Amino acid sequence: MSKFILFEIRYWLKKPMLYIFFLFFALFAFGFLDFDFITIGAGKGTTHANAPLVIQILYGAMSTLGLIAITAFFNATATRDYTSGMDQIVFASPIKKIHFFFGKFFGAFLVAILSYTGIALAALISPHMPWVDATHYGPFSWQANVYGFLLFSVFNTLFGGAIIYAFAIYFRNPVLSYIAAFGIMTLNVISAILIRDIENQRWAMLIDPLGQHAFNIFTRYWSPAQRNTGYVGLSSGLFLVNRLLWGSIGIAILFWIYWTFDFTQARSRRPKKKDRLMSAMQLSDARTAVPHIEKMPAVIPVRRPAAAWLHQFAFELKSITRNNAFIILTSIGIILIIIGLSFSTGNFGEKNLPVTYSVAELIGANLWIFIMAFIVFYSGYVVFREKEVKLDEIVDATPISNGYVVTTKLAAVLTSVAIIQLAGLFLGLFYQLFNGFTRFEIGLYIRLFAIDLLSFAFMLVAAYLIQLLVNNKYIGYFVIVAFLIANNFLWQAMRIESNMVRFGKLPTITYSDMNGFGPFVPGFIGFGLYWSLFCALLVLAIIGMNLRGKENGLRSKVARLALYLKGHLALPVVLLALFLICGGWLFYNTKILNTYISAKEKDRQQADYEKKYKKDEALPLPFTTALNYTIDLFPAKRSLHVHIEWWVKNVHPTPITILPFNMPDKASNDTLTVPGAVLTAKDLPLRYRTYTLQKPLQPGDSIRIAYTADFINRGIENEVSFTQITSNGSFLHDNDILPVIGYSRQEELTNTLDRRKYDLPRRERLARLSRNCTDTCNTSYINNSATWVDLTTTISTSDNQIAIAPGSLIRQWHEKGRNYYTYQLHHKALNFFSFIAAEYLVKKDSIDHVAIEIYYDRHHPYNVDRMIAAVKKSLHYYTTNFGPYYQQECRIIEFPRYAGFAQSFPGTMPYSESIGFISDLRDTSTLDYVTYVVSHEMGHQWWAHQVIGPAMQGSESFSEGLAQYSALMVMKKEYGPQKMSRFLKYELDNYLRGRAQEKEYENPLMRTEGQSYIHYSKASLVYYYLQEMIGEQQLDAILKKIVTQYAYTNPPFPTAFNIVDQLKAGTPDSLSYLISDMFENITLFNNSVDTVTVTKIADHRFQVKMKLLCEKIRCDSLGNEHNVPMDDYIDVGIFERNHQDGSLLGNSLLTRRIKIHGDTTLTFIVPKWPYQVGVDPYHYLIDKITEDNMKIAF
Amino acid sequence: MELKIDNINKTYPNGVKALAGVSLTIPTGMYGLLGPNGAGKSTLMRIIATLQEPNSGSITLGELNVLKDKDKVRQMLGYLPQEFGVYPKTSAIDLLNYLALLKGIHDPANRKDIVSAALQKVNLYEWRKKAVSSFSGGMRQRFGIAQCLLGNPRLIIVDEPTAGLDPGERNRFYNLLSEIGESVIVILSTHIVQDVRELCANMAIINNGRVLFAGTPDNGLDLIRNKVWARQVDKAELESYKQRYKVLSNKLVGGRPLIHIYSDEAPDTSFRAAENTLEDVFFAKINEVL
């Protein structure tokens, strides 16, 4: 056997393929490790660029790409004897089957895994490159490399190689082994779809044949500290199981094929019936007499170019689709779609109604990589088809023009792709029908798929050209993939963002039910035309260079091209001219008429801003006291005109002389009138103006500033940048249209590494939490130059739209074909406003003198009633338990899905069309996401709009955190503790994942600074836990006190200290450790059930003995953990079986809250047979592994 | 119309010099290109069939510049390569239809007629709906001829067409070819001397890329008339005979070599006059005796 192994190795060592793959992997790994434009497993932050975990993720990612290498090596090795025709000679010689079969396999195996060592090489040298920031790298971890190599490269090569090899040897047809490779890739994609919902994660971990998703799940909670030092070795739970499982499957298949493989039946694998028919035909033919010879009919010299083209196209198409391979591949595509549709849930397991755009986008996304692989594969197929069957000489000698040959082949592949998309369309329709949704919009499916098809067409042309130039199918595949990847990443690396440069790049399009393709149409047409013209030129080049005959060197290709151009000059010249005109026009539109700056340029601008103007941060700023907006919207033109009157007052003890302003982006014809002031500095690129008051503004005095501006969208942009106004669905924030006064800290660069690059000092995310906060506490974190303001708005729009601003509607009229509205706030509010207009239907209701209005798009009436009900429920709970509501209306307003959030303004809550409005709530077992979000935004009417903290650590923990809490309390009434715990599991997952991806340092809850995984997710868990421990009523009473004390307060604004003090005051001493653990520190638990024994005792009762392992852990900001003594009240519970829903607990036989100090054994007696036993059954505590809290008793 | 080949040279990128200064004039009718394996015949055929470029030289077909006007040549060309394969699972009539389409026969009814006639001419009509990939060797060659005939070509090139055919099939094949060859240029390349003798009015002998003889078979025979002598010898003596005489060929008859030698006069009485065959001309040229 060793002879075979050695032969294989020697064979491959002489071929370029091994070295190409080695280089490929090495370069790729190097690119990932040394350049920060692609990040995997870590941001540019505290996790090292070459952290052991990152290295292992790299091995995982490469082994997916490595499927190509595996297919190449094992396929070639397996079929070499057959394809060269040597098989009969080889098999007639005295070799043992076992040596032959396994020898070749191991030979190929050793060679294939050798190519992965390129990654180790890259890992070794990447930190030492002169251009890297050395602090971002850690030491070389040989364990990470060894285990990464073993667990990914070795196992995946074993599994993938076994499959490919087995298929290729058994079926003697390389095509089937390609399909097997497709199948592996599909399983990988399916596993990616499944892991999105944490309920499915265990299955997803097992289904993933290449292991990277299983790996990601296994390590999803690893903090930066753990990522920098830890690595995944052999004790890796379900991940290891996955590896062993797929490794065994590979070996099993290999052995199975070995038993069934037979040398002797090598040739005649055709079924016997066909054999008989064939020989009958041949015999009969031999006996036939010499025929009567007649003259051939003359050729009628008519030219029917169109019909001929169609016939040839039909032939090419049939050759693709009548193949078993195509049918199998389409089936795989269909399976992918079905799985993608079935598991399309959101972050919290919530489902949306299957509106056409979301179904089409889902299908498109799931099919994307599959179709790209399809195109790559079939580009090779059509280019080399004739040569591979050896019909090329006959075909090439016919007078058929290259134009026909190339265009029919391209059209055939593209049509096959369209067939798969069509299958997707039918599946989509079926899925919609199956879910009881009948607004089908077939035209929209077609348009969305056609947009994808255009991109696919571009890629197909590129692939065809590459195959033609490389003239070798395998290497061609490889080069195409490399090109696609480079085209994706290289431009980003060079920070070039122009869609004119990255091949085939079309500007992003977001379809909205409200607005259709709206603002994205001009860009799509412009760039679509541009790249289509370019690809047309490429097609002409392909036609010119197309191989006819045997001269396939580069020089003859160029010569052929020159000859072709000489003979057909008109079309290329015309296309080139059109292309240049189109390019010129696009250049003018995207770089002169409209400009954009690259991300790198944006960073530099931010650095400049800080360097030049940080000194102005110390300037005293006048506070806004009242605003009067006049806004005229022109939706059809996508422009607007604003005029704003702005009263500001000097609230400081010193006079104010200097007033800096940050002007809005995209404003034109703007004038800023500051009475008694002159413009002393104007920085156009940074949009910073400085005014000097000739008569300084004295303490207590006010002035009225006026600002007028137009916001106009013209022509085509590289990417649409101002979706705030569209033809149906405009959503403006005040800082979109009003200058911001004073130095704006938000403009600074936040990433630590970026700051170092530009020599900027260390930056705090927010001011440190402190009790003595002087100036910082004089404003809220919403606005550093206002407290509470009055607002009047007059807003107008076209006559088929309604416009809304915060406040009560005090006047409404119609003039010159436009609708006018005047709104005024009933009570002063935070200086944080939005202005919205669209074609709406309105549903109105009221509760306790508060008007409830839902403004929705006519396509989305589904959940309007539920929203009204949710407003009523939350309003009722909050006014009862927190305090009064001071505005006169609650409005929920739909806006297009260009943004995917909901926000809360005084009395006005805009909602994205993709949240809530299309939620599918028919399945009552899923979370009522609509009520949840409505309640959260309503909660903000107290938490933020009445009680708000300063720009300091911890302020968001009570404005966002308590909004979360409020929503949870509204939900709790509906759902009960078990369903709440299932929901909170998602929040726990969000928190743990968020802290694993923290780029700087994690903070305790009361010091959170812009860390949404803390102020949303952790806060939910903490406040819910707190109300469980001290009682909902008690917590609500504390909150009521907070509202009474701090609502609409004058400065100083309450800090997290003030809030936590109140919480401490309301918490009994025995539970005060909760505040310390949950708010002041970062605390985690590790609770699990070790063993459970149940013994039956007298009178049908049962004694349950449970051994619990409990640990309490404190973490530092980087995630380093240490155990602390435990003295906590924790629930333990014994439950019956739940026969209706196996995923929930059954009836409680016993629940106790007891003080636990660590590992402990407890004994209880219950009246019925217990099913599940354990600790913290409702998951109140933050525990990294929730599955081991409860155990099933046997 | 005649095909004029003028000083064609072809060296492959790996250094092999396939054709060196080849010049031929090929009139209408059957033309045999005779040479051993590796002589350069296929290369020459491919160059004429517009599939390969020579390094230098020119070829004209009537008024047409073959090397420059490839498209025009292809419109009147029928080419049967030495080795060809077919798309799997495609029937004879479908594949012929496709090739007829590629050859520019656009009218569907016309195309149907032509394909039908071609199938009948090569006696494959009965099997037209069967997959070509299931044909026997002979049937496949006939299919090759059928596709060659599509579009009434004026220049037909068949490269080693009878390799692998049994004698019956070879016969039928020749009948077909000779009937075609009456009004078009048919270039037939082969290493079987018999084929040329039977079919071709004109011929050339090629070896190592050079033309060793061009003319009619009779011209060739004239060169050796009465100059070939035969004798049967012992295996042990073979070497000494090779040194003493110009041995053209040796064949085993009943286990002992029968040699043909070239000599102006009878060497001695042990030799008898051999029948003048084209084979001797061939060997004489190949072995550079003449």
Interface residues (C-beta under 8 A of the other chain):
Chain A: K274 L277 M278 M281 Q282 S284 D285 A286 T288 V290 P291 I293 E294 M296 P297 A298 V299 I300 V302 R303 R304 P305 A307 A308 H311 Q312 F315 S319 R322 R385 V389 K390 L391 E393 I394 V395 D396 A397 T398 P399 I400 S401 R548 G549 K550 E551 G553 S556
Chain B: P13 R46 A49 T50 L51 Q52 E53 K70 D71 R74 Q75 L77 Y79 L80 P81 E83 F84 G85 V86 Y87 P88 K89 Y98 L99 L101 L102 K103 G104 I105 H106 D107 P108 N110 D113 I114 A117 A118 Q120 K121 N123 E126 W127 K130 S134 F135 S136 G138 M139 G144 Q147 L149 G151 N152 G168 E169 R172 N175 L176 E179
